[in-house]
Amino acid sequence: MGFDLEKWQVVAVVLGGGLVILGLVFFVWHHIAGRRRSQYLIAAARVRSGYVPGGLPTVRGGLGGNTGMGELGPASAPQPLAANEGEFEEMVDEQPLIRIRYLDALSKKVDVTLHVEHLDVQKRLVVGYCDHPNDMRRIPLRNIVGARIAETGQRFDIDTWVDAVRVARRRRGQA
């Protein structure tokens, strides 16, 4: 029963080095996660203060906010800012045509193009129709897995869109 001190010292050094490396990896991972979280919180605060991020569906609206979403029509298509100097600003689209993937009542993923009719912020529901107006769907926001703008295919975050709609309604006095 030989007791080799050098062998145990090597094992202790390797274990200690492994713990130091593990600690450094944890520290770096925690630091990166904190930075991402703070960037997300800053972006969410900007949305709550009225900024419309580039990745959300938007329409052009009057600065007075008197134009209803249903009244914008095809003339509200995005145009160069020089054509509308001072008259219009980009507003979040409350009734976009979006392609969403969500979990239905049987927990199956469903991929549909939805014409949003109404966003219920309090109940956290999206109400809209798919192919024809008789195909109405009420989809809880928690069941939505992913969303894209139907025209461009660009991804966007549903939670950010809901916050932007909430801010737009509050500014129009519809809270």
Residue pairs with C-beta under 8 A, 6 or more apart in sequence:
43 53
43 160
44 160
44 163
46 53
47 53
47 160
47 163
47 164
47 167
48 163
48 167
49 167
50 167
50 171
52 58
52 90
52 91
52 92
52 164
53 160
53 164
55 154
55 155
55 156
55 157
55 160
56 92
56 93
56 156
56 160
56 161
56 164
57 92
57 93
57 96
57 97
57 98
57 149
57 156
57 161
58 78
58 90
58 91
58 92
58 93
59 69
59 72
59 76
59 78
59 90
59 91
59 93
60 72
60 76
60 77
60 78
60 79
60 84
60 88
60 89
60 90
60 91
61 67
61 72
61 76
61 88
61 89
61 90
61 91
62 87
62 88
63 86
63 87
63 88
63 89
65 171
65 172
69 93
69 94
69 95
70 95
78 90
91 168
92 161
92 164
92 165
92 167
92 168
94 116
94 119
94 165
94 168
94 169
95 115
95 116
95 117
95 118
96 116
96 149
96 150
97 113
97 114
97 115
97 116
97 149
97 150
97 151
98 113
98 114
98 116
98 147
98 148
98 149
98 150
99 111
99 112
99 113
99 114
99 147
99 148
99 149
99 150
99 153
100 111
100 112
100 114
100 126
100 139
100 144
100 145
100 146
100 147
100 148
101 109
101 110
101 111
101 144
101 145
101 146
101 147
102 109
102 110
102 112
102 139
102 143
102 144
102 145
103 109
103 110
103 143
103 145
104 110
104 143
109 145
112 130
112 137
113 130
113 150
114 126
114 128
114 129
114 130
114 137
114 139
115 128
115 129
115 130
116 126
116 127
116 128
117 127
117 128
117 129
117 136
118 126
118 127
118 128
119 125
119 126
119 127
119 162
119 165
120 126
120 127
121 162
121 165
121 166
121 169
124 140
124 141
124 142
124 162
125 138
125 139
125 140
125 141
126 138
126 139
126 141
126 144
127 136
127 137
127 138
127 139
128 136
128 137
128 139
129 135
129 136
129 137
130 137
141 158
141 159
141 162
144 158
146 155
147 155
147 156
147 157
147 158
147 161
148 154
148 155
148 156
149 156
166 175
169 175
